Amino acid sequence: MNAIKYIILGIAVLMYVLVIVFQNKKVIFTTAAAILVVLLGTFLPDIIFPLPKDYPLSSSHLYAFVHSFFQIINWNVIMIYLGSMIIAALFLYSNVPARIADNIINSSKNPGIAIVLILAMTAIISIFVENVATVLVMAPIALSLCKKLKMNPTYFMIGLAVMSNLEGTATLVGDPPSMIFAAYANYNFNDFFIHKGTLSIFFIIQAGLLAGCIYFYFFFTKYSKQKIEVEKTQVISYVPFMILLIMIFGLAAVSFIPTDFPYMSGLFVFALGLVSLLWFVFCQKKSRQEVWTLIKELDWETIFFLLGIFIVVGAIQEAGLLDDFAMFLARICGGSKLLGFIIILLVSVLISGFVDNVPYIIAMLPVAGSLALAMNMNRELYMFALLIGSCLGGNLTPFGASANVVSMGIVKKEGYPMKFSLWFKVAVPFTIITTGIAALVLWLLWA
């Protein structure tokens, strides 16, 4: 390993350590690391980021900035995330999800079934809406039901968090890790359903969802002897729901357009987000302050976090560090497909239980792909294992995912401080069951 590899590795390790220790300041550290990498590339042209053969030497010092900004940063992912966040925020504003949940409660035979159906609905919404936003819209419904049943809301809120994390993996727009995976693997929206004629990650996750619903049905069976009704929430407008459907079916249609343009889906979702904002301003007659509040409350932290991570991991990859790590794992596995599968899955679950899964999955996707190719197998087997482990592993601890932290904050406000023992009682069996079932289905389909 040459000196440059050591320098890049040192920057990355320091950044990751600081991000883990100071979670609330993670954007500062990723941005600083990205700037440092670009500055090194500026002063050491053709070393950090190798120059293309036809690149003019007179502009070599600008190459690090241009290459990082236009090629390493995946703007398609950024635009999809930003546009879908706007649409999701207005979907929640419309009260459509709350109205659907009310109908579920009133049509259920008993609260136990209603709880499971609400958790299943939470998962379904999370397929297309960011996990934290999903928890926030479903929390009032869960709390209202808990008050009527005179039950501790802690278990229900844990259920909302872990179910939203589970299904955020299922589609291209569900969560940042899925968008990052799609960008690396060159997957379009439809590839999440069928790829190479084989059932893809969406259906693998649904096996986990089914197992999760069965788990929660038995967990909440003690509430199966009552009958309860709730007042129906008034829907503000169905327009955001229609825009959400347009986004879903539009992404599916865009997947069939034969083009090498890399930003087609991103521009489509971002444009829909702008249309949604225009509807909010002119049709809902919202003030400038209300529009600014909506925009300001979007998850900008994750956007800037991704920008920094893309650059740092891009430098790691171009320095050859990820290839080195893939070869190291290959030696550990000794050519065993099953051992490699288990290692990637378990390591991903354990790390994601304590560390943000976005930088982890950005760094590890090329490793998983290279390892699979080195062992002469479908790269999907290991990359899907990485995606499942890193997303479902976030359910393991109360701080493993943003939705978990939000759910803990909600129950604390209700006068029920979250205890680790309560979280582990619900989430650890859930994580083991759902990850195990999803991994089994993945192995049967792709091994």
Phi, psi and omega per residue, in radians:
M1 nan 2.147 -3.110
N2 -1.369 3.061 -3.052
A3 -1.084 -0.661 -3.119
I4 -1.098 -0.685 3.110
K5 -1.080 -0.711 3.114
Y6 -1.107 -0.717 -3.130
I7 -1.122 -0.849 -3.140
I8 -1.096 -0.748 3.123
L9 -1.092 -0.717 3.122
G10 -1.089 -0.754 3.102
I11 -1.071 -0.799 -3.100
A12 -1.134 -0.792 -3.129
V13 -1.092 -0.779 3.120
L14 -1.067 -0.747 3.122
M15 -1.061 -0.802 -3.109
Y16 -1.118 -0.723 3.137
V17 -1.084 -0.804 -3.135
L18 -1.140 -0.651 3.103
V19 -1.116 -0.707 -3.138
I20 -1.181 -0.769 -3.060
V21 -1.309 -0.691 -3.095
F22 -2.061 1.276 -3.066
Q23 -1.002 -0.672 -3.057
N24 -1.307 -0.110 3.111
K25 -2.114 0.409 -3.008
K26 -1.101 -0.581 -3.127
V27 -1.124 -0.642 3.133
I28 -1.065 -0.780 -3.068
F29 -1.271 -0.698 3.122
T30 -1.199 -0.656 3.108
T31 -1.148 -0.777 3.134
A32 -1.092 -0.734 3.124
A33 -1.111 -0.730 3.137
A34 -1.113 -0.767 3.122
I35 -1.089 -0.723 3.126
L36 -1.093 -0.735 3.119
V37 -1.100 -0.779 3.141
V38 -1.124 -0.706 3.118
L39 -1.109 -0.723 3.083
L40 -1.071 -0.725 3.106
G41 -1.146 -0.502 3.124
T42 -1.277 -0.725 -3.112
F43 -1.481 -0.320 3.111
L44 -2.172 1.115 -3.100
P45 -1.080 2.517 3.120
D46 1.264 0.167 3.103
I47 -1.999 -0.962 3.082
I48 -1.224 -0.905 3.105
F49 -2.075 1.810 -3.099
P50 -0.978 2.327 -3.125
L51 -1.319 2.445 2.996
P52 -1.091 2.684 -3.070
K53 -1.059 -0.601 -3.074
D54 -1.642 0.194 -3.088
Y55 -1.412 2.282 -3.108
P56 -1.117 2.275 -3.110
L57 -1.124 -0.473 -3.134
S58 -1.131 -0.382 -3.135
S59 -1.916 0.274 -3.031
S60 -1.076 -0.553 -3.110
H61 -1.279 -0.312 3.107
L62 -1.561 -0.212 -3.013
Y63 -1.076 -0.696 -3.100
A64 -1.030 -0.771 -3.139
F65 -1.182 -0.858 -3.097
V66 -1.084 -0.796 -3.118
H67 -1.114 -0.765 -3.134
S68 -1.132 -0.794 -3.031
F69 -1.271 -0.707 -3.013
F70 -1.743 -0.344 -3.062
Q71 -2.083 -0.734 -3.116
I72 -1.322 -0.775 3.068
I73 -1.192 2.216 -3.138
N74 -1.572 1.641 -3.077
W75 -1.220 -0.407 3.082
N76 -1.096 -0.765 3.092
V77 -1.101 -0.778 -3.115
I78 -1.058 -0.776 -3.107
M79 -1.202 -0.687 3.101
I80 -1.088 -0.771 -3.111
Y81 -1.152 -0.771 -3.122
L82 -1.146 -0.804 -3.139
G83 -1.127 -0.747 -3.122
S84 -1.204 -0.538 3.070
M85 -1.110 -0.728 3.122
I86 -1.110 -0.824 -3.138
I87 -1.089 -0.729 3.139
A88 -1.115 -0.730 3.141
A89 -1.061 -0.719 -3.134
L90 -1.338 -0.504 3.038
F91 -1.089 -0.741 3.096
L92 -1.187 -0.691 3.099
Y93 -1.029 -0.571 -3.060
S94 -1.214 -0.295 -3.099
N95 1.251 0.131 3.116
V96 -1.092 -0.807 3.123
P97 -1.035 -0.726 -3.141
A98 -1.115 -0.688 3.131
R99 -1.132 -0.713 3.111
I100 -1.101 -0.744 3.129
A101 -1.103 -0.702 3.097
D102 -1.046 -0.748 3.124
N103 -1.114 -0.634 3.111
I104 -1.095 -0.815 -3.128
I105 -1.054 -0.829 -3.074
N106 -1.212 -0.432 -3.117
S107 -1.655 -0.074 -3.119
S108 -1.462 2.594 -3.119
K109 -1.209 -0.555 -3.133
N110 -2.713 2.854 -3.100
P111 -1.057 -0.560 3.128
G112 -1.034 -0.814 3.101
I113 -1.173 -0.680 3.132
A114 -1.056 -0.737 3.131
I115 -1.056 -0.816 -3.134
V116 -1.114 -0.717 3.135
L117 -1.157 -0.660 3.089
I118 -1.147 -0.702 3.078
L119 -1.115 -0.704 3.095
A120 -1.132 -0.686 3.103
M121 -1.139 -0.687 3.071
T122 -0.988 -0.781 3.121
A123 -1.089 -0.756 -3.106
I124 -1.135 -0.760 3.104
I125 -1.066 -0.672 -3.087
S126 -1.192 -0.250 3.054
I127 -1.077 -0.576 -3.035
F128 -2.084 -0.181 -3.085
V129 -2.142 2.476 -3.134
E130 -0.946 2.488 -2.971
N131 -1.021 -0.793 -3.123
V132 -1.093 -0.761 3.122
A133 -1.078 -0.678 3.113
T134 -1.076 -0.808 3.125
V135 -1.071 -0.725 -3.098
L136 -1.133 -0.646 -3.115
V137 -1.359 -0.517 -3.108
M138 -1.534 -0.332 -3.086
A139 -1.031 -0.804 3.129
P140 -1.036 -0.622 3.122
I141 -1.160 -0.787 -3.141
A142 -1.110 -0.772 -3.109
L143 -1.141 -0.686 3.118
S144 -1.093 -0.774 3.137
L145 -1.128 -0.703 -3.133
C146 -1.109 -0.675 3.132
K147 -1.145 -0.711 3.127
K148 -1.160 -0.568 -3.134
L149 -1.573 -0.085 -3.094
K150 0.960 0.791 -3.129
M151 -2.014 2.647 3.044
N152 -1.128 2.152 -3.062
P153 -1.347 -0.064 -3.023
T154 -1.008 -0.873 -3.089
Y155 -1.107 -0.698 3.138
F156 -1.101 -0.772 -3.124
M157 -1.164 -0.622 3.050
I158 -1.091 -0.725 3.106
G159 -1.032 -0.743 3.117
L160 -1.042 -0.779 -3.090
A161 -1.135 -0.877 -3.042
V162 -1.227 -0.568 3.110
M163 -1.248 -0.626 3.106
S164 -1.193 -0.677 3.093
N165 -1.124 -0.637 -3.125
L166 -1.064 -0.921 -3.015
E167 -1.464 -0.195 3.063
G168 -1.083 -0.247 -3.104
T169 -1.487 -0.257 -2.827
A170 -1.341 -0.523 -3.091
T171 -2.283 2.976 -3.105
L172 -1.058 -0.566 -3.054
V173 -1.770 0.151 -3.038
G174 -1.268 -0.685 -3.031
D175 -2.859 2.709 -3.135
P176 -0.897 -0.727 3.127
P177 -1.007 -0.648 3.114
S178 -1.174 -0.690 3.102
M179 -1.132 -0.723 3.122
I180 -1.134 -0.747 3.088
F181 -1.043 -0.790 -3.123
A182 -1.074 -0.702 -3.132
A183 -1.146 -0.744 -3.122
Y184 -1.231 -0.791 -3.051
A185 -1.489 -0.028 -3.095
N186 1.031 0.776 3.107
Y187 -1.615 2.418 2.981
N188 -1.698 -3.096 -3.064
F189 -1.022 -0.745 -3.081
N190 -1.238 -0.460 -3.133
D191 -1.128 -0.346 3.088
F192 -1.268 -0.243 3.138
F193 -1.806 -0.895 3.101
I194 -2.349 2.245 3.101
H195 -2.408 2.264 -3.097
K196 0.945 0.624 3.114
G197 1.279 0.195 -3.109
T198 -2.116 2.534 3.082
L199 -0.989 2.347 -3.006
S200 -1.836 -2.808 -2.943
I201 -1.060 -0.554 -3.134
F202 -0.999 -0.864 -3.083
F203 -1.279 -0.509 3.061
I204 -1.126 -0.734 3.117
I205 -1.188 -0.583 3.135
Q206 -1.137 -0.512 3.040
A207 -1.112 -0.702 3.058
G208 -1.140 -0.669 3.119
L209 -1.095 -0.789 3.124
L210 -1.041 -0.766 3.113
A211 -1.118 -0.677 3.124
G212 -1.140 -0.688 3.114
C213 -1.138 -0.732 3.103
I214 -1.096 -0.738 3.114
Y215 -1.024 -0.843 -3.106
F216 -1.253 -0.485 3.085
Y217 -1.068 -0.807 3.130
F218 -1.256 -0.517 3.135
F219 -1.170 -0.645 -3.069
F220 -1.845 0.354 -3.111
T221 -1.099 -0.421 -3.108
K222 -1.170 -0.208 3.111
Y223 -1.784 0.427 -3.036
S224 -1.649 0.129 -3.082
K225 -1.933 0.143 -3.111
Q226 -2.017 2.889 3.067
K227 -2.296 2.329 -3.070
I228 -2.508 2.618 3.080
E229 -2.248 2.595 3.098
V230 -2.161 2.724 3.112
E231 -1.305 2.380 -3.068
K232 -1.281 2.345 3.104
T233 -1.245 2.436 3.133
Q234 -1.385 2.168 3.120
V235 -1.337 2.307 3.120
I236 -1.378 -0.802 3.136
S237 -2.885 2.607 3.084
Y238 -1.669 -0.005 -3.095
V239 -1.066 -0.837 3.110
P240 -1.032 -0.593 3.092
F241 -1.135 -0.705 3.098
M242 -1.147 -0.684 3.110
I243 -1.140 -0.671 3.089
L244 -1.062 -0.754 3.105
L245 -1.130 -0.700 3.094
I246 -1.056 -0.713 3.122
M247 -1.072 -0.802 -3.090
I248 -1.105 -0.932 -3.101
F249 -1.251 -0.540 3.096
G250 -1.149 -0.716 3.092
L251 -1.107 -0.652 3.087
A252 -1.119 -0.712 -3.135
A253 -1.207 -0.713 3.134
V254 -1.046 -0.541 -3.132
S255 -1.062 -0.425 -3.096
F256 -1.588 -0.113 -3.116
I257 -1.354 2.087 -3.131
P258 -1.332 1.788 -3.126
T259 -2.692 2.617 3.062
D260 -1.650 0.003 3.139
F261 -1.176 2.094 -2.967
P262 -1.423 -0.109 -3.019
Y263 -1.978 0.297 -3.052
M264 -1.050 -0.938 -3.098
S265 -1.175 -0.648 3.126
G266 -1.109 -0.798 3.126
L267 -1.132 -0.652 3.124
F268 -1.076 -0.860 -3.118
V269 -1.186 -0.704 3.138
F270 -1.112 -0.717 3.104
A271 -1.105 -0.709 3.081
L272 -1.099 -0.647 3.082
G273 -1.076 -0.730 3.101
L274 -1.150 -0.694 3.075
V275 -1.056 -0.714 3.114
S276 -1.083 -0.717 3.111
L277 -1.126 -0.712 3.113
L278 -1.091 -0.705 3.068
W279 -1.062 -0.751 -3.135
F280 -1.077 -0.682 -3.095
V281 -1.314 -0.902 -2.954
F282 -1.584 -0.663 -3.108
C283 -1.482 -0.603 3.108
Q284 -1.619 -0.055 3.072
K285 0.914 0.896 -3.134
K286 -1.551 2.556 3.139
S287 -1.301 2.892 3.107
R288 -1.036 -0.654 -3.127
Q289 -1.149 -0.710 3.139
E290 -1.160 -0.705 3.109
V291 -1.150 -0.749 3.126
W292 -1.091 -0.670 3.114
T293 -1.092 -0.767 3.121
L294 -1.074 -0.794 -3.118
I295 -1.148 -0.734 -3.096
K296 -1.137 -0.529 -3.082
E297 -1.511 0.000 3.019
L298 -1.153 2.833 -3.048
D299 -1.413 1.218 -3.132
W300 -1.180 -0.495 -3.126
E301 -1.023 -0.770 3.140
T302 -1.153 -0.634 3.112
I303 -1.024 -0.914 -3.103
F304 -1.242 -0.539 3.058
F305 -1.073 -0.798 3.132
L306 -1.081 -0.715 -3.115
L307 -1.018 -0.822 3.132
G308 -1.146 -0.755 -3.119
I309 -1.111 -0.742 3.129
F310 -0.958 -0.782 -3.076
I311 -1.200 -0.823 -3.100
V312 -1.113 -0.806 -3.136
V313 -1.201 -0.560 3.048
G314 -1.060 -0.708 3.095
A315 -1.165 -0.705 3.095
I316 -1.021 -0.785 -3.101
Q317 -1.171 -0.786 -3.093
E318 -1.232 -0.386 3.073
A319 -1.383 -0.180 3.100
G320 1.563 0.128 -3.094
L321 -1.177 -0.639 -3.107
L322 -1.209 -0.626 3.070
D323 -1.130 -0.677 3.100
D324 -1.077 -0.748 -3.131
F325 -1.163 -0.670 3.109
A326 -1.083 -0.714 3.116
M327 -1.171 -0.632 3.094
F328 -1.092 -0.786 3.112
L329 -1.131 -0.673 3.130
A330 -1.062 -0.672 3.112
R331 -1.169 -0.669 3.111
I332 -1.120 -0.749 -3.093
C333 -1.232 -0.447 3.115
G334 1.073 0.517 3.129
G335 1.467 0.028 -3.140
S336 -1.455 2.003 3.118
K337 -1.078 -0.777 -3.100
L338 -1.157 -0.734 -3.139
L339 -1.120 -0.737 3.089
G340 -1.073 -0.728 3.118
F341 -1.061 -0.827 -3.116
I342 -1.143 -0.733 -3.132
I343 -1.088 -0.847 -3.129
I344 -1.077 -0.755 -3.106
L345 -1.138 -0.907 -3.066
L346 -1.174 -0.744 3.125
V347 -1.087 -0.704 3.136
S348 -1.131 -0.739 3.118
V349 -1.090 -0.834 -3.070
L350 -1.177 -0.776 -3.126
I351 -1.157 -0.753 -3.094
S352 -1.242 -0.270 3.040
G353 -1.224 -0.288 -3.066
F354 -2.233 -0.322 -3.034
V355 -2.171 2.551 3.086
D356 -0.965 2.246 -3.034
N357 -1.372 -0.225 -3.119
V358 -1.152 -0.971 3.112
P359 -1.115 -0.582 -3.141
Y360 -1.098 -0.819 -3.064
I361 -1.281 -0.547 3.071
I362 -1.111 -0.726 -3.123
A363 -1.268 -0.622 -2.963
M364 -1.610 -0.335 -3.134
L365 -1.010 -0.851 3.099
P366 -1.094 -0.561 3.122
V367 -1.151 -0.850 3.140
A368 -1.080 -0.753 3.129
G369 -1.116 -0.781 -3.138
S370 -1.145 -0.691 3.130
L371 -1.091 -0.766 3.129
A372 -1.097 -0.758 3.130
L373 -1.152 -0.667 3.120
A374 -1.119 -0.492 -3.140
M375 -1.707 0.167 3.022
N376 1.039 0.947 3.113
M377 -2.458 3.013 3.051
N378 -1.042 2.159 -3.129
R379 -1.187 -0.378 3.119
E380 -1.036 -0.583 -3.107
L381 -0.998 -0.831 -3.113
Y382 -1.429 -0.625 -3.135
M383 -1.213 -0.676 3.056
F384 -1.152 -0.667 3.095
A385 -1.070 -0.715 3.095
L386 -1.104 -0.791 -3.119
L387 -1.117 -0.800 3.136
I388 -1.111 -0.842 -3.111
G389 -1.104 -0.742 -3.077
S390 -1.283 -0.500 3.131
C391 -1.508 -0.789 -3.128
L392 -1.338 -0.445 3.103
G393 -1.118 -0.424 3.101
G394 -1.098 -0.288 3.117
N395 -1.373 -0.184 -2.980
L396 -1.160 -0.634 -3.080
T397 -2.231 2.848 -3.138
P398 -1.142 -0.324 -3.122
F399 -2.004 0.285 -3.105
G400 -1.333 -0.283 3.120
A401 -2.643 2.713 -3.111
S402 -1.065 -0.654 -3.140
A403 -1.094 -0.584 3.109
N404 -1.132 -0.799 -3.137
V405 -1.084 -0.727 3.133
V406 -1.113 -0.765 -3.136
S407 -1.112 -0.648 3.087
M408 -1.117 -0.711 3.125
G409 -1.116 -0.652 -3.124
I410 -1.161 -0.821 -3.119
V411 -1.206 -0.514 3.079
K412 -1.141 -0.717 3.084
K413 -1.103 -0.500 3.141
E414 -1.444 0.009 3.101
G415 1.607 0.321 3.123
Y416 -2.201 1.397 3.141
P417 -0.974 2.307 -3.093
M418 -1.254 2.214 3.054
K419 -1.793 2.475 3.135
F420 -1.003 -0.634 -3.112
S421 -1.092 -0.665 3.119
L422 -1.186 -0.729 3.129
W423 -1.081 -0.840 -3.101
F424 -1.106 -0.601 -3.128
K425 -1.051 -0.657 -3.126
V426 -1.594 -0.872 -2.897
A427 -1.377 -0.614 -3.101
V428 -1.133 -0.880 3.067
P429 -1.046 -0.684 3.118
F430 -1.050 -0.805 -3.124
T431 -1.106 -0.769 -3.132
I432 -1.106 -0.800 -3.098
I433 -1.158 -0.902 -3.061
T434 -1.178 -0.718 3.123
T435 -1.170 -0.720 -3.138
G436 -1.098 -0.803 -3.141
I437 -1.142 -0.785 -3.141
A438 -1.091 -0.718 3.135
A439 -1.140 -0.679 3.116
L440 -1.106 -0.802 3.123
V441 -1.109 -0.730 3.102
L442 -1.015 -0.809 -3.120
W443 -1.095 -0.764 -3.121
L444 -1.123 -0.590 -3.095
L445 -1.444 -0.661 -2.914
W446 -2.078 -0.136 -3.068
A447 -1.194 nan nan
